[in-house]
Amino acid sequence: MITKLGFGATASVALAATILATPCSIALAGERVVIASTGGAYDRALKEAWFDPFTKETGIAVVVVSATNAEMRAKASAMVKSGNVTWDLYLDGEIQAGSEAHKAATEDLSEFCKPYKDRADLVANACEPGGALLQSTATLLAYRSRAEADATPETWADMWDTERFPGGRAFPNFDDPWRVLAAALLADGVKKQELFPLDVDRGFRKLDEIRDSVSLWWKTGDQSVQGFRNGDYDLGQIWLTRAKAMANEGLPIKWSYKASFLVGDRIALVRGAPNRENALKLMAFWLDNPAAQAKACDVLSCTPPSKDAIALMSDETRKSMPTASDISDYVIVPDAEWINANASQLLEQWNNWVR
């Protein structure tokens, strides 16, 4: 059962909605929950592991709205300001979930989180006022694997080395540019422990060097996947969840934790959500079901909030996760406080540069 919902114009991408329904949910007309996500393989994994089992157990249909991250934040804010709220939940980055803009558009989940705070099976930050933790993963360097290659790219400096590693490049281009500048600074020789606060001017100078080689500025995770499928780029800064989904398809893609940033997604409840109780049930279903988390993260190569879920994941997936030495030596944990404090100015500079 597919239903298109009209949301009016957004930035540049039409928003499509699909009701993921079962006969049980169809019978319970009006029982639904609306969640915004980024589409493609990511949503398919969540549908199979989370939404479909939830609907089967509760009879509540899950309506998925596809949009870019920037559109989701802008739309949620606009709906709350206008008092015309049509979404219940949306997925936001863990960094953004601590921002003042996020707090203004979402409901404080402190009360909802109380039962999860002392749960031994969950990580300490599994439930926060800004949202329930969906998963943690990495933004990293992914590349097209070639059997005849003499060497493989591993670092951000390799990303900038267009002679040794020829081919088009891909970077994200939405309202969260810190990770592109951070990669540029690391490529320019800045040490991991000295990365934040970002030297923004130096980062843009380094980006000037590679700009002509960037063949894709992607705005959604699904766009980064399609670009790789189409041969639009050979090296890209993309989400590990998308890279793993492509590997599962049999595409020739590999990645490096030596060029990676640890990030995560939270499930945020929109202020004034029309199906608030159903939304809380959907969040609780995720946190309470390690099997659902394991199934999704097996596909997406993510780290679930439940420690029990990790034990249920396949050996292959667990082996693909970053090792303790990877995390210690290479993986960057971004400074969320600095990013949120400088987000507006950083975005203005980015938009002036990338246009």
Backbone hydrogen bonds, N-H to C=O, Kabsch-Sander energy under -0.5 kcal/mol:
donor,donor_aa,acceptor,acceptor_aa,energy
7,F,5,L,-0.6
16,A,14,A,-0.6
16,A,66,S,-0.6
18,T,64,V,-1.7
20,L,18,T,-0.7
20,L,62,V,-2.8
21,A,19,I,-1.4
26,I,22,T,-2.4
27,A,23,P,-1.8
28,L,24,C,-1.1
29,A,27,A,-1.4
31,E,28,L,-2.3
32,R,30,G,-1.1
33,V,61,A,-1.9
35,I,33,V,-0.5
35,I,63,V,-3.1
36,A,89,L,-2.2
37,S,65,V,-2.8
42,Y,39,G,-0.8
43,D,39,G,-0.6
44,R,40,G,-2.1
45,A,41,A,-2.1
46,L,42,Y,-1.9
47,K,43,D,-2.8
48,E,44,R,-2.1
49,A,45,A,-2.2
50,W,46,L,-2.8
51,F,46,L,-2.1
52,D,47,K,-3.1
54,F,50,W,-1.9
55,T,51,F,-2.7
56,K,52,D,-2.5
57,E,53,P,-2.0
58,T,54,F,-2.6
59,G,55,T,-2.7
61,A,31,E,-2.2
61,A,59,G,-0.6
62,V,20,L,-1.0
63,V,33,V,-3.2
63,V,61,A,-0.6
64,V,18,T,-2.1
64,V,62,V,-0.6
65,V,35,I,-2.5
65,V,63,V,-0.5
66,S,16,A,-2.3
66,S,64,V,-0.5
67,A,37,S,-2.1
69,N,219,K,-0.6
72,M,68,T,-2.5
73,R,69,N,-2.1
74,A,70,A,-2.4
75,K,71,E,-3.3
76,A,72,M,-2.6
77,S,73,R,-2.0
78,A,74,A,-2.5
79,M,75,K,-2.7
80,V,76,A,-2.0
81,K,77,S,-2.3
82,S,78,A,-2.2
83,G,79,M,-1.4
84,N,79,M,-1.1
85,V,83,G,-0.7
86,T,84,N,-0.5
88,D,34,V,-1.9
89,L,34,V,-2.4
90,Y,268,A,-1.8
91,L,36,A,-1.7
92,D,90,Y,-0.5
92,D,266,R,-2.3
94,E,264,G,-2.7
97,A,93,G,-1.9
98,G,95,I,-1.6
99,S,96,Q,-2.0
103,K,99,S,-2.0
104,A,100,E,-1.9
105,A,101,A,-1.1
105,A,102,H,-0.6
106,T,102,H,-1.3
107,E,269,L,-3.1
109,L,129,P,-1.8
113,C,109,L,-2.5
114,K,110,S,-0.8
114,K,111,E,-0.8
116,Y,113,C,-2.0
117,K,113,C,-0.9
117,K,114,K,-1.0
119,R,116,Y,-0.9
120,A,118,D,-0.5
122,L,119,R,-1.3
123,V,305,P,-2.2
126,A,123,V,-1.9
128,E,131,G,-1.9
131,G,128,E,-2.0
132,A,267,I,-1.7
133,L,126,A,-3.3
134,L,265,D,-2.7
135,Q,265,D,-1.1
136,S,303,T,-2.4
137,T,263,V,-3.0
139,T,261,F,-2.4
140,L,138,A,-0.6
140,L,238,I,-2.8
141,L,256,S,-0.7
141,L,259,A,-1.8
142,A,140,L,-0.6
142,A,236,G,-2.8
143,Y,254,K,-2.9
144,R,234,D,-2.4
145,S,143,Y,-0.5
145,S,252,P,-2.9
149,A,146,R,-1.5
159,M,155,T,-1.3
160,W,156,W,-1.3
161,D,157,A,-0.6
161,D,158,D,-0.7
162,T,160,W,-1.6
165,F,161,D,-2.1
169,R,213,S,-2.3
170,A,235,L,-1.4
171,F,216,L,-2.0
173,N,218,W,-2.9
176,D,174,F,-0.8
179,R,176,D,-0.7
180,V,177,P,-0.8
181,L,177,P,-1.7
182,A,178,W,-2.6
183,A,179,R,-1.8
184,A,180,V,-2.0
185,L,181,L,-2.2
186,L,182,A,-2.2
187,A,183,A,-2.4
188,D,184,A,-1.3
189,G,186,L,-1.4
190,V,185,L,-2.5
194,E,191,K,-1.4
195,L,192,K,-1.3
200,V,198,L,-1.4
203,G,199,D,-2.2
204,F,200,V,-2.3
205,R,201,D,-1.9
206,K,202,R,-2.0
207,L,203,G,-2.1
208,D,204,F,-1.9
209,E,205,R,-0.7
209,E,206,K,-0.8
210,I,206,K,-0.6
210,I,207,L,-1.0
211,R,207,L,-1.3
213,S,210,I,-1.9
214,V,210,I,-0.6
214,V,211,R,-1.4
215,S,169,R,-2.0
215,S,213,S,-0.8
216,L,169,R,-1.6
218,W,171,F,-1.7
218,W,216,L,-0.7
222,D,38,T,-0.6
224,S,220,T,-1.7
225,V,221,G,-1.6
226,Q,222,D,-2.6
227,G,223,Q,-2.3
228,F,224,S,-1.5
229,R,225,V,-2.6
230,N,226,Q,-2.4
231,G,228,F,-1.2
232,D,227,G,-2.9
233,Y,227,G,-0.6
234,D,168,G,-2.8
235,L,168,G,-1.9
236,G,142,A,-2.7
237,Q,170,A,-2.7
238,I,140,L,-2.1
238,I,236,G,-0.9
240,L,138,A,-3.3
242,R,239,W,-0.6
243,A,239,W,-2.0
244,K,240,L,-3.1
245,A,241,T,-1.6
246,M,242,R,-2.0
247,A,243,A,-2.3
248,N,244,K,-2.3
249,E,245,A,-1.0
250,G,247,A,-1.4
251,L,246,M,-2.1
253,I,251,L,-2.2
254,K,143,Y,-2.3
256,S,141,L,-2.0
259,A,256,S,-0.9
261,F,139,T,-2.5
262,L,332,I,-3.1
263,V,137,T,-2.8
263,V,261,F,-0.5
265,D,135,Q,-2.3
266,R,92,D,-3.2
267,I,132,A,-3.2
268,A,90,Y,-2.8
268,A,266,R,-0.8
270,V,88,D,-2.5
270,V,268,A,-0.6
271,R,105,A,-2.0
273,A,270,V,-1.6
276,R,273,A,-1.0
279,A,275,N,-2.3
280,L,276,R,-2.4
281,K,277,E,-1.8
282,L,278,N,-2.1
283,M,279,A,-2.2
284,A,280,L,-2.5
285,F,281,K,-2.4
286,W,282,L,-1.5
287,L,283,M,-2.2
288,D,284,A,-2.4
289,N,286,W,-1.2
293,Q,289,N,-1.9
294,A,290,P,-2.8
295,K,291,A,-2.1
296,A,292,A,-2.1
297,C,293,Q,-2.7
298,D,294,A,-1.8
299,V,295,K,-1.1
300,L,296,A,-2.2
301,S,297,C,-1.8
302,C,297,C,-0.7
303,T,136,S,-3.4
307,K,121,D,-3.4
308,D,121,D,-0.7
310,I,306,S,-1.1
311,A,307,K,-1.0
312,L,308,D,-0.8
312,L,309,A,-0.9
313,M,309,A,-0.8
313,M,310,I,-0.9
318,R,314,S,-2.3
319,K,315,D,-2.2
320,S,316,E,-1.1
320,S,317,T,-0.6
321,M,317,T,-0.7
321,M,318,R,-0.8
327,I,323,T,-2.3
328,S,324,A,-2.3
329,D,325,S,-2.8
330,Y,326,D,-2.7
331,V,326,D,-2.2
332,I,260,S,-2.3
336,A,334,P,-1.3
339,I,335,D,-2.4
340,N,336,A,-2.7
341,A,337,E,-2.0
342,N,338,W,-1.6
343,A,339,I,-0.5
343,A,340,N,-0.6
346,L,342,N,-2.6
347,L,343,A,-2.5
348,E,344,S,-2.1
349,Q,345,Q,-2.2
350,W,346,L,-2.3
351,N,347,L,-2.9
352,N,348,E,-1.9
353,W,349,Q,-1.5
354,V,350,W,-3.0
355,R,351,N,-1.3
